Amino acid sequence: MTSTNIRRRTGAVACACLLLGLAQPAAAQSGADASDPATSAEVEAALLEMPVYGVIKQYYPETYAKMRASIEQGIRSGRPILAMQADVRGHFGQLFAAETQKADPANLVDMIDLVADQAESVAAEPAACLAVIGLVPYEKPADEVLPPELLQRELDFGARLLRQTATAPYRPNDPPLGEEAKAGIFIASYDALPSDDSRKRLVALNGEFAGAKDPADQRVVCEFTIAMFRAILRHPPARAAELFRSLSADGG
């Protein structure tokens, strides 16, 4: 799993929360044209009810304009909610992919902890877990997959992270960690798998986690990812951030 996938996942959850507010918009129900000023104002109001979108509008106006346009055009053309989520998720994912590079250690640790908690909450549904960690698309809206408290927690985190990267960007200057440190994370995660069969399945996947189709293989990917996050989080924040950055640079 790459850091980009994690960042894309972050955008997906916030998008789902946005669409909680827009899931039954009056404009969509009435067939109103999104070019109508009143409809446009409804979209704007629904977005700005959530602080994360206020932060995006303030600090990343071009991305905000694209997100808003996606929703308005979706209403105009009658697109399904899931399709509108995918549109906004793409814009959000691009923003997070760029901005997480400037996240400070505290925010990186919070992000890892949040995604681990989300993955654990759906671990009994392997396909949903893969969607949560960003390896495959969602098959249904994220608000039908994750508990409301985890959706809200990610919205709050998104606002905090994007404000920090806009106003106080962190610029790590430490060299990437050596192979020994990174290997320790992988070994701990591998050994944490619950059975020999799980470890055999992980090896057989040869790193092609997104291509896992067998539910048993998907479960192993989920378990390994959670174990890797928890292994990183056992370190102090600064060290955990270094480990995460180094593993991400390797595509881990």
PyRosetta script that sets phi, psi and omega in degrees:
from pyrosetta import init, pose_from_sequence

init()
pose = pose_from_sequence("MTSTNIRRRTGAVACACLLLGLAQPAAAQSGADASDPATSAEVEAALLEMPVYGVIKQYYPETYAKMRASIEQGIRSGRPILAMQADVRGHFGQLFAAETQKADPANLVDMIDLVADQAESVAAEPAACLAVIGLVPYEKPADEVLPPELLQRELDFGARLLRQTATAPYRPNDPPLGEEAKAGIFIASYDALPSDDSRKRLVALNGEFAGAKDPADQRVVCEFTIAMFRAILRHPPARAAELFRSLSADGG")
pose.set_psi(1, 130.4)
pose.set_omega(1, -178.1)
pose.set_phi(2, -93.3)
pose.set_psi(2, 162.2)
pose.set_omega(2, 176.5)
pose.set_phi(3, -64.5)
pose.set_psi(3, -31.5)
pose.set_omega(3, 178.1)
pose.set_phi(4, -61.2)
pose.set_psi(4, -38.8)
pose.set_omega(4, 177.5)
pose.set_phi(5, -63.0)
pose.set_psi(5, -41.2)
pose.set_omega(5, 178.4)
pose.set_phi(6, -61.3)
pose.set_psi(6, -44.6)
pose.set_omega(6, -179.1)
pose.set_phi(7, -64.6)
pose.set_psi(7, -40.2)
pose.set_omega(7, 178.5)
pose.set_phi(8, -62.3)
pose.set_psi(8, -37.4)
pose.set_omega(8, 177.7)
pose.set_phi(9, -62.7)
pose.set_psi(9, -39.3)
pose.set_omega(9, 178.9)
pose.set_phi(10, -58.6)
pose.set_psi(10, -45.2)
pose.set_omega(10, 177.3)
pose.set_phi(11, -62.7)
pose.set_psi(11, -36.8)
pose.set_omega(11, -177.3)
pose.set_phi(12, -63.9)
pose.set_psi(12, -42.7)
pose.set_omega(12, -178.4)
pose.set_phi(13, -66.3)
pose.set_psi(13, -45.4)
pose.set_omega(13, 179.3)
pose.set_phi(14, -62.6)
pose.set_psi(14, -37.5)
pose.set_omega(14, 176.8)
pose.set_phi(15, -61.3)
pose.set_psi(15, -40.9)
pose.set_omega(15, 178.9)
pose.set_phi(16, -61.5)
pose.set_psi(16, -40.8)
pose.set_omega(16, 179.6)
pose.set_phi(17, -66.8)
pose.set_psi(17, -37.7)
pose.set_omega(17, 174.9)
pose.set_phi(18, -56.3)
pose.set_psi(18, -45.7)
pose.set_omega(18, -174.2)
pose.set_phi(19, -77.7)
pose.set_psi(19, -10.0)
pose.set_omega(19, 167.3)
pose.set_phi(20, -61.9)
pose.set_psi(20, -39.6)
pose.set_omega(20, 179.2)
pose.set_phi(21, -75.3)
pose.set_psi(21, -24.1)
pose.set_omega(21, -177.1)
pose.set_phi(22, -109.8)
pose.set_psi(22, 7.0)
pose.set_omega(22, -172.4)
pose.set_phi(23, -61.2)
pose.set_psi(23, -33.7)
pose.set_omega(23, 178.1)
pose.set_phi(24, -128.1)
pose.set_psi(24, 56.4)
pose.set_omega(24, -175.7)
pose.set_phi(25, -64.8)
pose.set_psi(25, 141.1)
pose.set_omega(25, 179.2)
pose.set_phi(26, -58.5)
pose.set_psi(26, -35.6)
pose.set_omega(26, -178.9)
pose.set_phi(27, -63.2)
pose.set_psi(27, -42.9)
pose.set_omega(27, -178.4)
pose.set_phi(28, -68.9)
pose.set_psi(28, -39.1)
pose.set_omega(28, -178.5)
pose.set_phi(29, -66.3)
pose.set_psi(29, -36.9)
pose.set_omega(29, -174.6)
pose.set_phi(30, -88.9)
pose.set_psi(30, -6.9)
pose.set_omega(30, -177.0)
pose.set_phi(31, 77.0)
pose.set_psi(31, 18.4)
pose.set_omega(31, -178.1)
pose.set_phi(32, -65.1)
pose.set_psi(32, 150.4)
pose.set_omega(32, 178.0)
pose.set_phi(33, -80.9)
pose.set_psi(33, 128.3)
pose.set_omega(33, -178.1)
pose.set_phi(34, -67.4)
pose.set_psi(34, -12.8)
pose.set_omega(34, 176.1)
pose.set_phi(35, -78.1)
pose.set_psi(35, -13.4)
pose.set_omega(35, 176.4)
pose.set_phi(36, -64.1)
pose.set_psi(36, 132.7)
pose.set_omega(36, -178.7)
pose.set_phi(37, -55.8)
pose.set_psi(37, -35.6)
pose.set_omega(37, -179.2)
pose.set_phi(38, -66.6)
pose.set_psi(38, -41.5)
pose.set_omega(38, 178.5)
pose.set_phi(39, -64.9)
pose.set_psi(39, -43.7)
pose.set_omega(39, 178.4)
pose.set_phi(40, -59.9)
pose.set_psi(40, -39.3)
pose.set_omega(40, 178.6)
pose.set_phi(41, -66.4)
pose.set_psi(41, -35.3)
pose.set_omega(41, 176.9)
pose.set_phi(42, -62.3)
pose.set_psi(42, -44.0)
pose.set_omega(42, 179.3)
pose.set_phi(43, -62.0)
pose.set_psi(43, -46.0)
pose.set_omega(43, 179.6)
pose.set_phi(44, -59.5)
pose.set_psi(44, -44.8)
pose.set_omega(44, -178.6)
pose.set_phi(45, -64.2)
pose.set_psi(45, -41.5)
pose.set_omega(45, -179.5)
pose.set_phi(46, -65.1)
pose.set_psi(46, -39.8)
pose.set_omega(46, 177.2)
pose.set_phi(47, -62.0)
pose.set_psi(47, -48.3)
pose.set_omega(47, -171.2)
pose.set_phi(48, -79.9)
pose.set_psi(48, -2.8)
pose.set_omega(48, 170.9)
pose.set_phi(49, -66.9)
pose.set_psi(49, -21.1)
pose.set_omega(49, -177.9)
pose.set_phi(50, -108.0)
pose.set_psi(50, 123.8)
pose.set_omega(50, -174.0)
pose.set_phi(51, -54.1)
pose.set_psi(51, -33.3)
pose.set_omega(51, -176.8)
pose.set_phi(52, -60.0)
pose.set_psi(52, -35.4)
pose.set_omega(52, -179.3)
pose.set_phi(53, -78.0)
pose.set_psi(53, -26.4)
pose.set_omega(53, 171.2)
pose.set_phi(54, -65.2)
pose.set_psi(54, -39.5)
pose.set_omega(54, 177.5)
pose.set_phi(55, -64.8)
pose.set_psi(55, -43.1)
pose.set_omega(55, 179.8)
pose.set_phi(56, -64.1)
pose.set_psi(56, -43.1)
pose.set_omega(56, 179.5)
pose.set_phi(57, -61.5)
pose.set_psi(57, -39.8)
pose.set_omega(57, -177.6)
pose.set_phi(58, -71.5)
pose.set_psi(58, -44.8)
pose.set_omega(58, -170.3)
pose.set_phi(59, -105.4)
pose.set_psi(59, -19.7)
pose.set_omega(59, -176.8)
pose.set_phi(60, -134.1)
pose.set_psi(60, 62.2)
pose.set_omega(60, -170.9)
pose.set_phi(61, -61.1)
pose.set_psi(61, -31.5)
pose.set_omega(61, -179.8)
pose.set_phi(62, -67.3)
pose.set_psi(62, -42.3)
pose.set_omega(62, 177.7)
pose.set_phi(63, -65.5)
pose.set_psi(63, -41.1)
pose.set_omega(63, 179.3)
pose.set_phi(64, -59.7)
pose.set_psi(64, -43.8)
pose.set_omega(64, -179.4)
pose.set_phi(65, -61.7)
pose.set_psi(65, -38.3)
pose.set_omega(65, 179.1)
pose.set_phi(66, -67.4)
pose.set_psi(66, -41.5)
pose.set_omega(66, 179.1)
pose.set_phi(67, -62.9)
pose.set_psi(67, -46.5)
pose.set_omega(67, -179.3)
pose.set_phi(68, -62.6)
pose.set_psi(68, -42.7)
pose.set_omega(68, 179.9)
pose.set_phi(69, -63.2)
pose.set_psi(69, -37.3)
pose.set_omega(69, 178.8)
pose.set_phi(70, -61.1)
pose.set_psi(70, -41.9)
pose.set_omega(70, 179.5)
pose.set_phi(71, -68.6)
pose.set_psi(71, -46.6)
pose.set_omega(71, -178.4)
pose.set_phi(72, -61.8)
pose.set_psi(72, -43.6)
pose.set_omega(72, 179.5)
pose.set_phi(73, -67.7)
pose.set_psi(73, -33.7)
pose.set_omega(73, 177.7)
pose.set_phi(74, -64.5)
pose.set_psi(74, -42.3)
pose.set_omega(74, 176.6)
pose.set_phi(75, -63.1)
pose.set_psi(75, -44.3)
pose.set_omega(75, -178.0)
pose.set_phi(76, -59.7)
pose.set_psi(76, -40.8)
pose.set_omega(76, -174.9)
pose.set_phi(77, -95.3)
pose.set_psi(77, -0.6)
pose.set_omega(77, 178.3)
pose.set_phi(78, 73.4)
pose.set_psi(78, 28.4)
pose.set_omega(78, -178.4)
pose.set_phi(79, -67.1)
pose.set_psi(79, 148.7)
pose.set_omega(79, 176.1)
pose.set_phi(80, -64.3)
pose.set_psi(80, 156.0)
pose.set_omega(80, 178.7)
pose.set_phi(81, -57.0)
pose.set_psi(81, -43.3)
pose.set_omega(81, -178.2)
pose.set_phi(82, -61.9)
pose.set_psi(82, -36.5)
pose.set_omega(82, 178.7)
pose.set_phi(83, -69.0)
pose.set_psi(83, -39.6)
pose.set_omega(83, 177.1)
pose.set_phi(84, -65.5)
pose.set_psi(84, -37.7)
pose.set_omega(84, 174.9)
pose.set_phi(85, -57.5)
pose.set_psi(85, -45.5)
pose.set_omega(85, -178.5)
pose.set_phi(86, -62.3)
pose.set_psi(86, -38.9)
pose.set_omega(86, 179.1)
pose.set_phi(87, -61.8)
pose.set_psi(87, -51.3)
pose.set_omega(87, -177.6)
pose.set_phi(88, -68.2)
pose.set_psi(88, -36.5)
pose.set_omega(88, 179.1)
pose.set_phi(89, -58.0)
pose.set_psi(89, -38.3)
pose.set_omega(89, 179.2)
pose.set_phi(90, -62.0)
pose.set_psi(90, -44.6)
pose.set_omega(90, 178.0)
pose.set_phi(91, -64.6)
pose.set_psi(91, -42.4)
pose.set_omega(91, -178.6)
pose.set_phi(92, -65.7)
pose.set_psi(92, -41.0)
pose.set_omega(92, -179.4)
pose.set_phi(93, -62.1)
pose.set_psi(93, -41.7)
pose.set_omega(93, 178.1)
pose.set_phi(94, -62.8)
pose.set_psi(94, -41.3)
pose.set_omega(94, 179.6)
pose.set_phi(95, -63.6)
pose.set_psi(95, -47.3)
pose.set_omega(95, -179.1)
pose.set_phi(96, -67.0)
pose.set_psi(96, -34.8)
pose.set_omega(96, 178.6)
pose.set_phi(97, -59.3)
pose.set_psi(97, -37.9)
pose.set_omega(97, 179.3)
pose.set_phi(98, -79.0)
pose.set_psi(98, -44.3)
pose.set_omega(98, -170.3)
pose.set_phi(99, -78.8)
pose.set_psi(99, -28.8)
pose.set_omega(99, 179.8)
pose.set_phi(100, -64.2)
pose.set_psi(100, -22.7)
pose.set_omega(100, 175.2)
pose.set_phi(101, -60.5)
pose.set_psi(101, -23.5)
pose.set_omega(101, -177.7)
pose.set_phi(102, -105.5)
pose.set_psi(102, 11.0)
pose.set_omega(102, -179.4)
pose.set_phi(103, -72.4)
pose.set_psi(103, 141.0)
pose.set_omega(103, 177.8)
pose.set_phi(104, -79.7)
pose.set_psi(104, 166.6)
pose.set_omega(104, -176.5)
pose.set_phi(105, -55.1)
pose.set_psi(105, -40.8)
pose.set_omega(105, -178.4)
pose.set_phi(106, -61.8)
pose.set_psi(106, -42.6)
pose.set_omega(106, -179.7)
pose.set_phi(107, -71.2)
pose.set_psi(107, -35.6)
pose.set_omega(107, 176.3)
pose.set_phi(108, -62.3)
pose.set_psi(108, -43.4)
pose.set_omega(108, 179.1)
pose.set_phi(109, -63.4)
pose.set_psi(109, -42.3)
pose.set_omega(109, 178.1)
pose.set_phi(110, -62.1)
pose.set_psi(110, -38.0)
pose.set_omega(110, 179.9)
pose.set_phi(111, -65.6)
pose.set_psi(111, -45.9)
pose.set_omega(111, 179.7)
pose.set_phi(112, -60.8)
pose.set_psi(112, -44.7)
pose.set_omega(112, -179.1)
pose.set_phi(113, -63.2)
pose.set_psi(113, -40.9)
pose.set_omega(113, -179.7)
pose.set_phi(114, -64.2)
pose.set_psi(114, -48.2)
pose.set_omega(114, -178.8)
pose.set_phi(115, -65.0)
pose.set_psi(115, -37.0)
pose.set_omega(115, 176.8)
pose.set_phi(116, -62.5)
pose.set_psi(116, -43.6)
pose.set_omega(116, 178.8)
pose.set_phi(117, -63.5)
pose.set_psi(117, -40.9)
pose.set_omega(117, 179.2)
pose.set_phi(118, -63.7)
pose.set_psi(118, -44.9)
pose.set_omega(118, -179.7)
pose.set_phi(119, -62.8)
pose.set_psi(119, -42.0)
pose.set_omega(119, 178.6)
pose.set_phi(120, -62.9)
pose.set_psi(120, -32.5)
pose.set_omega(120, -177.5)
pose.set_phi(121, -68.1)
pose.set_psi(121, -21.0)
pose.set_omega(121, -179.4)
pose.set_phi(122, -121.1)
pose.set_psi(122, 18.6)
pose.set_omega(122, -175.3)
pose.set_phi(123, -60.5)
pose.set_psi(123, -25.3)
pose.set_omega(123, 178.8)
pose.set_phi(124, -73.3)
pose.set_psi(124, -12.0)
pose.set_omega(124, 177.9)
pose.set_phi(125, -119.6)
pose.set_psi(125, 88.5)
pose.set_omega(125, -171.2)
pose.set_phi(126, -54.7)
pose.set_psi(126, -40.7)
pose.set_omega(126, -179.2)
pose.set_phi(127, -65.0)
pose.set_psi(127, -39.4)
pose.set_omega(127, 178.1)
pose.set_phi(128, -66.1)
pose.set_psi(128, -37.0)
pose.set_omega(128, 178.8)
pose.set_phi(129, -62.3)
pose.set_psi(129, -41.4)
pose.set_omega(129, 178.3)
pose.set_phi(130, -63.5)
pose.set_psi(130, -35.2)
pose.set_omega(130, 176.1)
pose.set_phi(131, -67.3)
pose.set_psi(131, -41.2)
pose.set_omega(131, -179.5)
pose.set_phi(132, -60.8)
pose.set_psi(132, -40.1)
pose.set_omega(132, -178.6)
pose.set_phi(133, -87.5)
pose.set_psi(133, 4.0)
pose.set_omega(133, 169.9)
pose.set_phi(134, 88.8)
pose.set_psi(134, 15.1)
pose.set_omega(134, -177.1)
pose.set_phi(135, -88.3)
pose.set_psi(135, -26.3)
pose.set_omega(135, -179.7)
pose.set_phi(136, -137.7)
pose.set_psi(136, 160.0)
pose.set_omega(136, 177.9)
pose.set_phi(137, -69.4)
pose.set_psi(137, 157.8)
pose.set_omega(137, 173.5)
pose.set_phi(138, -72.2)
pose.set_psi(138, 141.7)
pose.set_omega(138, 175.4)
pose.set_phi(139, -95.3)
pose.set_psi(139, -10.9)
pose.set_omega(139, 175.5)
pose.set_phi(140, -152.7)
pose.set_psi(140, 163.3)
pose.set_omega(140, -177.8)
pose.set_phi(141, -53.9)
pose.set_psi(141, 141.6)
pose.set_omega(141, -175.8)
pose.set_phi(142, -61.7)
pose.set_psi(142, -27.1)
pose.set_omega(142, 179.6)
pose.set_phi(143, -70.4)
pose.set_psi(143, -11.5)
pose.set_omega(143, 173.7)
pose.set_phi(144, -92.7)
pose.set_psi(144, -4.8)
pose.set_omega(144, -177.3)
pose.set_phi(145, -106.5)
pose.set_psi(145, -45.6)
pose.set_omega(145, -173.1)
pose.set_phi(146, -103.3)
pose.set_psi(146, 150.8)
pose.set_omega(146, 176.3)
pose.set_phi(147, -64.1)
pose.set_psi(147, 147.1)
pose.set_omega(147, -178.1)
pose.set_phi(148, -55.7)
pose.set_psi(148, -36.1)
pose.set_omega(148, -177.6)
pose.set_phi(149, -66.0)
pose.set_psi(149, -32.1)
pose.set_omega(149, 178.3)
pose.set_phi(150, -77.0)
pose.set_psi(150, -31.8)
pose.set_omega(150, 173.6)
pose.set_phi(151, -64.3)
pose.set_psi(151, -45.7)
pose.set_omega(151, 180.0)
pose.set_phi(152, -66.2)
pose.set_psi(152, -38.5)
pose.set_omega(152, 179.1)
pose.set_phi(153, -60.9)
pose.set_psi(153, -37.0)
pose.set_omega(153, 179.8)
pose.set_phi(154, -74.2)
pose.set_psi(154, -36.0)
pose.set_omega(154, 173.9)
pose.set_phi(155, -58.5)
pose.set_psi(155, -46.3)
pose.set_omega(155, 179.7)
pose.set_phi(156, -62.3)
pose.set_psi(156, -42.5)
pose.set_omega(156, 179.1)
pose.set_phi(157, -64.2)
pose.set_psi(157, -42.7)
pose.set_omega(157, -179.4)
pose.set_phi(158, -58.4)
pose.set_psi(158, -42.3)
pose.set_omega(158, 178.4)
pose.set_phi(159, -63.6)
pose.set_psi(159, -43.5)
pose.set_omega(159, -178.8)
pose.set_phi(160, -65.1)
pose.set_psi(160, -44.6)
pose.set_omega(160, -179.1)
pose.set_phi(161, -63.9)
pose.set_psi(161, -48.4)
pose.set_omega(161, -175.7)
pose.set_phi(162, -68.4)
pose.set_psi(162, -30.3)
pose.set_omega(162, 174.8)
pose.set_phi(163, -68.9)
pose.set_psi(163, -41.5)
pose.set_omega(163, 179.3)
pose.set_phi(164, -64.3)
pose.set_psi(164, -44.9)
pose.set_omega(164, -177.1)
pose.set_phi(165, -69.2)
pose.set_psi(165, -25.4)
pose.set_omega(165, 178.2)
pose.set_phi(166, -80.6)
pose.set_psi(166, -36.0)
pose.set_omega(166, -172.5)
pose.set_phi(167, -103.4)
pose.set_psi(167, -25.2)
pose.set_omega(167, -179.1)
pose.set_phi(168, -144.1)
pose.set_psi(168, 63.1)
pose.set_omega(168, -176.3)
pose.set_phi(169, -60.3)
pose.set_psi(169, 134.1)
pose.set_omega(169, 179.9)
pose.set_phi(170, -90.7)
pose.set_psi(170, 134.0)
pose.set_omega(170, -178.9)
pose.set_phi(171, -122.7)
pose.set_psi(171, 93.5)
pose.set_omega(171, -179.4)
pose.set_phi(172, -64.3)
pose.set_psi(172, 137.7)
pose.set_omega(172, 179.3)
pose.set_phi(173, -121.4)
pose.set_psi(173, 8.5)
pose.set_omega(173, 177.6)
pose.set_phi(174, -80.4)
pose.set_psi(174, 142.2)
pose.set_omega(174, 176.2)
pose.set_phi(175, -67.2)
pose.set_psi(175, 154.3)
pose.set_omega(175, 177.3)
pose.set_phi(176, -55.4)
pose.set_psi(176, 146.1)
pose.set_omega(176, -180.0)
pose.set_phi(177, -67.6)
pose.set_psi(177, 155.9)
pose.set_omega(177, 179.6)
pose.set_phi(178, -72.3)
pose.set_psi(178, 169.2)
pose.set_omega(178, -177.0)
pose.set_phi(179, -63.3)
pose.set_psi(179, -30.9)
pose.set_omega(179, -177.7)
pose.set_phi(180, -63.7)
pose.set_psi(180, -43.4)
pose.set_omega(180, -179.5)
pose.set_phi(181, -64.4)
pose.set_psi(181, -43.1)
pose.set_omega(181, -179.9)
pose.set_phi(182, -69.0)
pose.set_psi(182, -37.9)
pose.set_omega(182, 178.9)
pose.set_phi(183, -61.7)
pose.set_psi(183, -34.4)
pose.set_omega(183, 178.8)
pose.set_phi(184, -59.9)
pose.set_psi(184, -38.0)
pose.set_omega(184, 178.2)
pose.set_phi(185, -66.9)
pose.set_psi(185, -45.2)
pose.set_omega(185, -178.6)
pose.set_phi(186, -65.1)
pose.set_psi(186, -41.1)
pose.set_omega(186, -180.0)
pose.set_phi(187, -63.8)
pose.set_psi(187, -45.6)
pose.set_omega(187, 179.7)
pose.set_phi(188, -61.1)
pose.set_psi(188, -39.7)
pose.set_omega(188, -179.0)
pose.set_phi(189, -70.3)
pose.set_psi(189, -40.9)
pose.set_omega(189, 178.6)
pose.set_phi(190, -63.5)
pose.set_psi(190, -46.3)
pose.set_omega(190, -179.2)
pose.set_phi(191, -68.0)
pose.set_psi(191, -22.8)
pose.set_omega(191, -179.6)
pose.set_phi(192, -75.8)
pose.set_psi(192, -13.4)
pose.set_omega(192, 178.6)
pose.set_phi(193, -61.0)
pose.set_psi(193, 146.8)
pose.set_omega(193, -166.5)
pose.set_phi(194, -77.4)
pose.set_psi(194, -11.7)
pose.set_omega(194, -176.6)
pose.set_phi(195, -155.3)
pose.set_psi(195, 163.9)
pose.set_omega(195, 174.9)
pose.set_phi(196, -62.8)
pose.set_psi(196, -36.8)
pose.set_omega(196, 178.9)
pose.set_phi(197, -62.3)
pose.set_psi(197, -39.6)
pose.set_omega(197, 178.4)
pose.set_phi(198, -61.6)
pose.set_psi(198, -43.6)
pose.set_omega(198, -179.9)
pose.set_phi(199, -66.1)
pose.set_psi(199, -38.5)
pose.set_omega(199, 176.9)
pose.set_phi(200, -63.2)
pose.set_psi(200, -41.6)
pose.set_omega(200, 179.2)
pose.set_phi(201, -64.5)
pose.set_psi(201, -41.0)
pose.set_omega(201, -179.9)
pose.set_phi(202, -62.0)
pose.set_psi(202, -45.3)
pose.set_omega(202, 179.1)
pose.set_phi(203, -62.3)
pose.set_psi(203, -42.1)
pose.set_omega(203, -177.9)
pose.set_phi(204, -63.8)
pose.set_psi(204, -28.0)
pose.set_omega(204, 178.9)
pose.set_phi(205, -70.0)
pose.set_psi(205, -21.3)
pose.set_omega(205, 174.6)
pose.set_phi(206, 54.0)
pose.set_psi(206, 37.6)
pose.set_omega(206, 177.1)
pose.set_phi(207, 82.0)
pose.set_psi(207, -4.8)
pose.set_omega(207, -179.3)
pose.set_phi(208, -86.9)
pose.set_psi(208, 64.7)
pose.set_omega(208, -172.3)
pose.set_phi(209, -67.9)
pose.set_psi(209, -38.0)
pose.set_omega(209, -178.2)
pose.set_phi(210, -66.4)
pose.set_psi(210, -20.5)
pose.set_omega(210, -179.6)
pose.set_phi(211, -88.7)
pose.set_psi(211, 3.0)
pose.set_omega(211, -179.4)
pose.set_phi(212, -66.3)
pose.set_psi(212, 121.9)
pose.set_omega(212, -179.4)
pose.set_phi(213, -110.1)
pose.set_psi(213, -35.0)
pose.set_omega(213, 179.0)
pose.set_phi(214, -67.4)
pose.set_psi(214, 128.5)
pose.set_omega(214, 179.7)
pose.set_phi(215, -53.8)
pose.set_psi(215, -34.1)
pose.set_omega(215, 178.6)
pose.set_phi(216, -66.8)
pose.set_psi(216, -38.4)
pose.set_omega(216, 176.3)
pose.set_phi(217, -67.6)
pose.set_psi(217, -41.2)
pose.set_omega(217, 178.7)
pose.set_phi(218, -61.9)
pose.set_psi(218, -38.5)
pose.set_omega(218, 178.9)
pose.set_phi(219, -62.9)
pose.set_psi(219, -40.9)
pose.set_omega(219, 179.2)
pose.set_phi(220, -63.8)
pose.set_psi(220, -42.6)
pose.set_omega(220, 178.1)
pose.set_phi(221, -60.1)
pose.set_psi(221, -43.4)
pose.set_omega(221, 178.7)
pose.set_phi(222, -62.0)
pose.set_psi(222, -47.9)
pose.set_omega(222, -178.8)
pose.set_phi(223, -63.0)
pose.set_psi(223, -41.5)
pose.set_omega(223, -179.3)
pose.set_phi(224, -66.1)
pose.set_psi(224, -42.1)
pose.set_omega(224, -179.8)
pose.set_phi(225, -63.5)
pose.set_psi(225, -45.5)
pose.set_omega(225, 178.1)
pose.set_phi(226, -61.2)
pose.set_psi(226, -44.4)
pose.set_omega(226, 179.8)
pose.set_phi(227, -61.3)
pose.set_psi(227, -38.5)
pose.set_omega(227, 179.7)
pose.set_phi(228, -65.7)
pose.set_psi(228, -43.3)
pose.set_omega(228, 177.7)
pose.set_phi(229, -62.2)
pose.set_psi(229, -43.5)
pose.set_omega(229, -178.8)
pose.set_phi(230, -66.6)
pose.set_psi(230, -34.9)
pose.set_omega(230, 177.3)
pose.set_phi(231, -65.2)
pose.set_psi(231, -40.0)
pose.set_omega(231, 177.1)
pose.set_phi(232, -64.0)
pose.set_psi(232, -42.4)
pose.set_omega(232, -174.7)
pose.set_phi(233, -71.5)
pose.set_psi(233, -12.6)
pose.set_omega(233, 176.3)
pose.set_phi(234, -72.1)
pose.set_psi(234, -11.8)
pose.set_omega(234, 179.3)
pose.set_phi(235, -91.9)
pose.set_psi(235, 158.1)
pose.set_omega(235, 174.1)
pose.set_phi(236, -58.2)
pose.set_psi(236, 154.7)
pose.set_omega(236, -173.2)
pose.set_phi(237, -51.0)
pose.set_psi(237, -46.3)
pose.set_omega(237, -177.1)
pose.set_phi(238, -63.3)
pose.set_psi(238, -42.0)
pose.set_omega(238, 179.4)
pose.set_phi(239, -69.5)
pose.set_psi(239, -40.5)
pose.set_omega(239, 178.1)
pose.set_phi(240, -60.0)
pose.set_psi(240, -41.4)
pose.set_omega(240, 179.2)
pose.set_phi(241, -64.2)
pose.set_psi(241, -41.4)
pose.set_omega(241, 177.4)
pose.set_phi(242, -60.6)
pose.set_psi(242, -44.8)
pose.set_omega(242, 179.9)
pose.set_phi(243, -61.8)
pose.set_psi(243, -45.4)
pose.set_omega(243, -179.2)
pose.set_phi(244, -62.0)
pose.set_psi(244, -46.0)
pose.set_omega(244, 179.7)
pose.set_phi(245, -61.6)
pose.set_psi(245, -42.1)
pose.set_omega(245, -178.6)
pose.set_phi(246, -67.4)
pose.set_psi(246, -43.1)
pose.set_omega(246, 178.6)
pose.set_phi(247, -65.4)
pose.set_psi(247, -37.6)
pose.set_omega(247, 179.4)
pose.set_phi(248, -66.5)
pose.set_psi(248, -38.7)
pose.set_omega(248, 179.5)
pose.set_phi(249, -62.4)
pose.set_psi(249, -27.9)
pose.set_omega(249, 178.3)
pose.set_phi(250, -86.6)
pose.set_psi(250, -2.3)
pose.set_omega(250, -175.0)
pose.set_phi(251, 81.8)
pose.set_psi(251, 17.7)
pose.set_omega(251, -178.5)
pose.set_phi(252, -82.4)
pose.dump_pdb("model.pdb")
